[in-house]
């Protein structure tokens, strides 16, 4: 029975004509009776509480949940009353397919945009609403995670007189899931390794709308490494997270971390990686659970990362293109669903067939595909070359740290796309079979995110720079000031000296951006979100200080030909980029240790 605290002094009765001792005794008796009655009523209330997923309501109070919001599927996990990590089945939302764990399809159907009435997950499919979009109205949304925080210009539908952006759809989706989780004390969201600032800012706005004590975010590859539970103490792992919309490769180093004062006891987990709030996860089940008593605090250090927009959705679209070209079937959501089913079936069969009936022409088509044909389609789309290039980038990062990929301890495959036989074969071509692990493709990320007892150390996996005018090419370009791979906090500030570009210049602006290389273009074709591999690398930039570019007001006015200000860039232990601006003329600070933005 949990402990309760009462302010009983506000309800103490007084009794005229009785002694102080008698009143004190009577008061104590009254307090005991009130507490007893309260506890009895609590027992009765608890006895009435019953849900399909949580029959023992008392044992799940103050729960911590992890949500792996995926492009195709979303997984929710928690640590139960026995200290065990489990995947949660949510009534009406979760589905079971073959031997898969409970998965929530990342579907949203908007019933009323103004009233924010939506259906999500399996309830969309059960009502047959995942194929009802028309040219005039789009109420069914899927794959919307890929568009959240994207710089791609895209069509924004208007429903019921309200514009419905993908960020709004994602917010509705997550809020519906969280609303069905009982007694949420803490939430952990996982995010793609290649997400930009706008994606994290969006997730932050979602969190601001929640009455949850603590919310943290953790990158998906790191969570996957934790979820596979490989914990001898010092493994180096390659995590290949291949989901519906993204491919993320992460080289992760694990190691035990013991308290120096008491070498047999683990240190308290810090859990500072990409978090909101000041609290850290603590072992709350130490009196009940061997899991909590025996776990060791460990360190997961990310050595190298790379990511791009490429996943199962692209394969589905390529299969649709193949059937359109060979059979003449239309490119629509129904054919895409059938293509996805064919792809899934090929994970366990050499050949698969689905039948499409065109209700306009009254013709039927057999959509048949073999594994060998699928391999040809993937080859034509440079799919394997893309995988090899991603692996080469990881290998180069590893070599800079004197790490040979042939010496790593394990390769972890996560995400539904990693279950395609040809993807497994690709991994086996590069690594021995005993090192390739693929037994938790859907749950590893959510389970790893909610696991306790980990101290997470990471580095910045994007570069950051300032914009300048390139006189040679007569266009804006970017000068890198902080390179990807820098650990934080920085050992010393990075300095940049600037001068006036015109006579009598009143101020100096500085545009700071998050830089990343990409060889994938994302765009819309009809109602499909498409990614295309580009011939060469391009720089993808997310401006971080769009509304606060001025960093120095010059008095007296700046003149050309002279250095005028010196900017000091620092990244603190919370990944916050901070700047100090020194006026070289007056030798005074114009800005001092000002926070600019939270970095990745």
C-alpha positions, 0 to 999 in steps of 0.5 A: 500500500502506498504512503499518503500524507494528510494535513489533518489539523484543518479538520480537528474538532474541539470538545467543550468540557473535556480535558486536554488529554481526552481531547488529544486522545479523541483527536487521534482516534478521529484522525485514525478513523478518517485515514482508515475510511479513506484507505477503505474507499481507495481499496474500493475505488481500485477494485472498480478500475479495470482495463484490458491492458492494465488489470493491476492498476495499483502497480502501474502508478507513476509510470515511465513510457517510451514512444518510438514514433516511426514513419510506418509504425509506432511502438510504446514501451514501459517498465512494468511492476516486475521491473521488466520492459514490455511493449504496450498494446493500446486498445483500438490503436495497436495491431498484431501482424503475424509474429510481430509485437503490438504495433500502432500504424502511423495513420491519422484520419481527420474527422473534424479538423476544427474540433480536432476529432481524429482516428489513428492507428488500427481504428483507421484500417478497421473502418476502411478509411485508409483508402478514402482520399479523393483529389478534392479532399485529403483526410487520411494521412500516413508517412507524415513523419517524413514531412515534419520539420522538412524544408520541402515546399508541399501542398497543405490541405484545408479541411473544414476551413482549417489548414492541416499541416503535417506537424499538426497531424503528428501532434494529434497522433501523439496526443491520442496515444499519450491520452490512453496511457494511464498515470504517465509520470515521464515520457521518452521520445526517440528521434531520427539521427538526421533530424533537423532543429525544426523537428525537435522544436516541433516535438518540444511544442507537443510536449508543452501541451502535455501535463507530464512531469518529465519528457526527454528525447533520445536518438534512435540508433543509441536507443536501439543499441541499449534495446538489444541488451548487449551488455558484457561491458565494452562492445562496439556496435553498428546499429542499422536502423532501416525503417519506413522512412529513414536509414540511420547507421550509428557506431556505438561504444558501450562500457561499464561505469562504476562508482570509484568510491564503491567499485561494486556499485553502479553510478547513478544514470545521468541521462543527459542526452537530448532531454527536456527537464532537470530530473534524471531517471532513477531506479524506483523499484529497488525494493521489489525488482531484481532488475533494478537491483542488479542493473549496472549503469553503463555508458553508450558513446556514439562514435560515428553517425550518418543518416538519410531519407530512405526506407520502406516507403521508397521500396513500396513506391518503386514496386508500384512503379514496376506494376504501373510500367509492366501491367498498367495499374494506376498509382494510388493508395490501394495499389501502394498498400498491396505493394507493401503487402507483397513486400512483407510477404517476400520476407518469408516467401520466394514469391507473393501475389496480391489481386487488384480490382479496378472498379472504374474499368472492371479489370483485375490484375495479379500483382506478382513479385519474386525475390529476384525481381525485387532485387532487380528493382532495388538494383535499378534504384541504386539501393545497394550503392546507397547502403554501401555509401552510408557504410563507407561514411561510417567506416571513414569516421571509424578509421579516424578513431583507429577503429576497424569495422571488421573488429566490431562486436555486433551489427544490430538490424532494426526497423521493418525494412531491415527484415527484407531478405536482401537487406539481411544478405547485404549485412551478411556480405559485409559482416560475419553471420554470428555478428548480425543480430535481427531478433528485435527489429521493431522493439529495440528502439522503444525498449532501449529508450525506456531502459534504466541505468545508462549514462549517455555521452554523445557528440555533435553529429552535425556541423554548424557554420556562418553564412557569408557572401561568396564573391567568386560565385556571387552567392551565399555560402557557408563557413564551418565553425564547429565540425561534426564529431566535436564533443561537448562542452567544447574544451575552448571557445572557437573564435571568429573575427569580423569587420564592417563590409560597408562604410558607416555600418551601424550593425553586424549580422551573423546568420548561423546554420546547421549544416549537413550533406545530403544526396537524397532529394525529397519531393511530392509526386501526386499524393506520394512523398518521394525521395530521389538519389542525387548525382552529387553531394549537396549541403542541406542547411537549417538556419538557426537564428532567423529572427535574431541575426544582429549580434552587434550594434556598432558605436561608433559606426563601423568602417571597412578595412578594420577588424571590429568584433570578435565572436566566441562560440561555445557549446555547453554541457546541455548542447546549447550554442552560446556566443560572446561578442567583443567590440575590439574598438572599445574592448567591451563585450556587446554580448556575453555568454548568450544562448543562441540555440539547442544543438544536435 
